[in-house]
Amino acid sequence: MKNDLSFAIYAIKKNIQGSAELRTSFLTNVIGMMINNTAFILLWVFFINAVGQIGGWTPTDIIGLNGFAALTYGLAFSTFYGIRKMPDYAATGAFDRFMLSPKNLLVRVSTSAFSTSAVGDVLFGIVCLGIFSFLIHTNIIQLALLLILAFAACLVFISTIIIIYSIGFLFTDGNNVSEGIFQLFFTPAMFDGGAYQGGMRLIFTFIIPSLLIGTMPIEAIKDLSFVKATLVVGLSAVWFLLSILIFNRSVKKYESSNFMTFGN
């Protein structure tokens, strides 16, 4: 475990250094993503001001929601973007080189790629959560909950995309299938949390964990609900264990495409 963690940190560091060499391109991608995310928040704020609050959610809550969503997305794809490329690796036979590596297979694949724009998501998420914390006047307990739930939300997000993109091993056109399922998971996480009530809330919490990466953490922090916080943390552990199981089983379905591929 220690060696795997050391390798992951080393690989992520090299990925960042490689992307940062083209400084202008790097900064353009980062700043561009932050501007794009800001526009999305403004649309939601104008919408709430026009139609009124939905389920008690305010513009401040939307800022916090986007903070969690951007942070989880950014951390996952700025460090483990290789997860999203697994269907491509499987389709082209490039996955062979990872299986021959002495390193942990999942760690090696996950850290094989890097998304520059995702760094902008990370920075944007931190800024939004800072603004959210200031606007609701967080106390020490709420701040501690925010940090714990941010970690749990990231774990849920990473676990879910491992499951989603592992499915790519089971289909000929695995990339399109996985991308479609990813949108089904991530899109609901970006919508006003107050809109999810009754059966829909159960579905997007326990079957499709969209609400675990933003809506539930925001409600737990705002209401100081330790029940919701415990639920998020507990389900994050369940999804992580499930993701490892599904990844290992899906890899067994992989068959080399026998293409001559070369890569680092």
C-alpha positions in Angstrom: 0.0 0.0 0.0 2.8 2.4 0.9 4.6 1.7 -2.4 1.4 2.2 -4.4 0.8 5.5 -2.7 4.3 6.7 -3.3 4.1 5.7 -7.0 0.7 7.5 -7.4 2.1 10.7 -5.9 5.2 10.5 -8.1 3.1 9.9 -11.3 0.7 12.7 -10.4 3.6 15.0 -9.8 5.2 14.2 -13.2 1.8 14.6 -15.0 1.4 18.1 -13.5 5.0 19.1 -14.3 4.5 17.8 -17.9 1.3 19.8 -18.4 2.7 22.9 -16.8 5.6 23.1 -19.2 3.3 24.8 -21.7 2.5 27.6 -19.2 0.3 29.7 -21.4 -1.9 26.7 -22.5 -2.0 25.5 -18.9 -3.2 28.8 -17.5 -5.7 29.3 -20.3 -7.3 25.9 -19.6 -7.4 26.5 -15.9 -8.8 30.1 -16.1 -11.2 29.1 -18.9 -12.7 26.4 -16.8 -13.2 28.7 -13.8 -15.0 31.2 -16.0 -17.2 28.5 -17.5 -18.2 27.2 -14.0 -18.9 30.8 -12.8 -21.4 31.2 -15.7 -23.2 28.0 -14.6 -23.6 29.3 -11.1 -25.0 32.7 -12.3 -27.6 30.9 -14.4 -28.8 29.0 -11.3 -28.9 32.1 -9.2 -30.9 34.0 -11.8 -33.2 31.0 -12.1 -33.9 30.9 -8.3 -34.5 34.6 -8.2 -37.0 34.2 -11.1 -39.0 31.2 -9.9 -38.3 31.2 -6.1 -36.6 28.7 -3.9 -37.0 25.0 -4.5 -37.2 22.8 -1.4 -35.7 25.6 0.7 -32.5 25.8 -1.3 -31.0 29.3 -1.7 -28.4 30.7 -4.0 -25.9 30.3 -1.2 -26.6 26.5 -1.2 -26.1 26.4 -5.0 -22.7 28.0 -4.6 -21.8 25.3 -2.0 -23.2 22.6 -4.3 -21.1 23.7 -7.2 -18.1 23.9 -4.9 -18.4 20.3 -4.0 -19.2 19.2 -7.5 -16.3 21.1 -9.0 -13.9 20.0 -6.3 -14.7 16.3 -6.6 -14.7 16.4 -10.4 -11.5 18.3 -10.5 -9.6 16.2 -8.0 -10.7 13.0 -9.7 -9.7 14.0 -13.2 -6.7 16.1 -12.5 -5.1 13.2 -10.7 -6.7 10.0 -12.0 -7.8 11.0 -15.5 -6.6 7.6 -16.7 -9.8 6.1 -15.3 -11.8 7.9 -18.0 -9.5 6.5 -20.7 -9.8 2.9 -19.7 -12.4 2.0 -22.4 -10.0 3.5 -25.0 -7.1 1.5 -23.6 -9.2 -1.6 -23.8 -10.4 -1.0 -27.3 -7.0 -0.3 -28.7 -5.1 -3.0 -26.8 -3.0 -0.3 -25.0 -4.2 -1.8 -21.7 -1.6 -4.6 -22.2 1.2 -2.4 -21.1 -0.5 -1.7 -17.8 -1.0 -5.4 -17.1 2.7 -6.0 -17.6 3.6 -3.3 -15.1 4.7 -4.5 -11.6 2.8 -1.7 -10.0 -0.8 -2.0 -8.7 -2.9 -2.2 -11.9 -5.6 0.3 -10.9 -3.1 2.8 -9.6 -1.0 2.5 -12.8 -4.0 3.0 -15.1 -5.5 5.8 -13.0 -2.4 7.9 -13.0 -1.6 7.4 -16.7 -3.3 10.6 -17.8 -3.9 14.2 -16.6 -6.6 16.8 -17.4 -5.3 20.4 -17.2 -8.8 21.9 -17.2 -9.7 19.9 -14.1 -7.2 22.0 -12.2 -9.5 24.9 -12.8 -12.3 22.9 -11.3 -10.3 22.2 -8.2 -9.5 25.9 -7.7 -13.1 26.9 -8.5 -14.4 24.4 -6.0 -12.2 25.6 -3.2 -13.2 29.2 -3.9 -16.9 28.3 -3.9 -16.7 26.3 -0.7 -14.8 29.2 0.9 -17.6 31.6 -0.1 -20.3 29.2 1.0 -18.6 28.8 4.4 -18.4 32.6 4.8 -22.0 33.2 3.8 -23.4 30.7 6.3 -21.0 31.7 9.0 -19.6 28.2 9.6 -18.5 27.3 13.1 -15.7 24.9 13.9 -18.0 21.8 13.8 -19.4 22.8 10.4 -15.9 23.4 9.1 -14.7 20.0 10.3 -17.8 18.5 8.6 -17.0 20.3 5.4 -13.5 18.8 5.3 -14.6 15.3 6.2 -17.5 15.4 3.7 -15.3 16.8 0.9 -13.0 13.8 1.3 -16.0 11.4 1.4 -17.6 13.1 -1.7 -14.3 12.7 -3.6 -14.1 9.1 -2.7 -17.7 8.5 -3.9 -16.9 10.3 -7.2 -13.7 8.3 -7.8 -15.3 5.1 -6.9 -18.3 5.7 -9.2 -16.2 6.6 -12.2 -14.1 3.4 -11.6 -17.3 1.4 -11.8 -18.6 3.3 -14.8 -15.4 3.1 -16.9 -14.7 -0.5 -15.9 -18.0 -1.3 -17.7 -16.1 -0.4 -20.9 -14.4 -3.8 -20.7 -17.7 -5.5 -21.3 -18.7 -3.7 -24.5 -17.2 -3.3 -28.0 -18.1 0.4 -27.9 -17.3 0.8 -24.3 -16.3 4.5 -24.4 -19.7 5.7 -25.6 -21.5 3.5 -23.2 -19.4 4.6 -20.2 -19.7 8.3 -21.2 -23.5 8.0 -21.3 -23.6 6.4 -17.9 -21.3 9.0 -16.5 -23.6 11.8 -17.6 -26.5 10.0 -16.0 -24.5 10.0 -12.8 -23.0 13.5 -12.8 -25.7 15.6 -14.4 -28.2 15.2 -11.5 -25.4 16.2 -9.1 -25.4 19.7 -10.6 -29.1 20.4 -10.1 -30.8 22.2 -7.2 -30.8 19.7 -4.3 -34.3 20.8 -3.2 -35.8 19.3 -6.4 -35.1 15.8 -5.2 -37.8 14.5 -2.9 -39.3 11.1 -2.1 -38.5 8.3 -4.4 -36.2 10.4 -6.6 -34.0 11.2 -3.6 -33.7 7.5 -2.7 -32.8 6.6 -6.3 -30.1 9.3 -6.6 -28.7 8.5 -3.2 -28.5 4.7 -3.0 -28.7 3.5 -6.6 -27.1 6.3 -8.5 -25.0 8.2 -5.9 -25.3 11.6 -7.5 -26.6 13.4 -4.3 -23.6 12.1 -2.3 -21.2 14.4 -4.0 -22.9 17.7 -3.3 -26.5 17.8 -2.2 -26.2 15.6 0.9 -23.0 17.2 2.1 -24.4 20.7 1.8 -27.6 19.8 3.7 -25.5 18.0 6.4 -23.3 21.1 6.9 -26.1 23.7 6.8 -28.4 21.8 9.1 -25.6 20.2 11.2 -27.1 16.8 10.5 -24.8 14.1 11.7 -27.2 11.5 10.4 -26.7 12.7 6.8 -23.0 13.2 7.3 -22.6 9.6 8.6 -24.7 8.3 5.7 -22.4 10.0 3.2 -19.2 8.7 4.9 -20.6 5.2 5.2 -21.8 5.0 1.6 -18.5 6.4 0.4 -16.7 3.3 2.0 -19.3 1.0 0.5 -18.9 2.4 -3.0 -15.1 2.3 -2.8 -15.1 -1.4 -1.9 -17.6 -2.1 -4.6 -15.5 -0.2 -7.2 -12.4 -2.3 -6.4 -14.5 -5.5 -6.7 -16.1 -4.5 -10.1 -12.8 -3.3 -11.5 -11.0 -6.5 -10.7 -13.8 -8.6 -12.2 -14.1 -6.4 -15.3 -10.4 -6.6 -16.0 -10.7 -10.4 -16.3 -13.0 -9.9 -19.3 -10.3 -8.0 -21.1 -8.8 -9.6 -24.2 -5.8 -8.0 -25.9 -6.6 -6.5 -29.3 -3.2 -7.5 -30.5 -2.4 -4.0 -31.8 1.2 -2.8 -31.9 1.0 0.1 -29.4 3.7 2.0 -27.7 3.5 4.5 -24.8 5.0 5.6 -21.6 
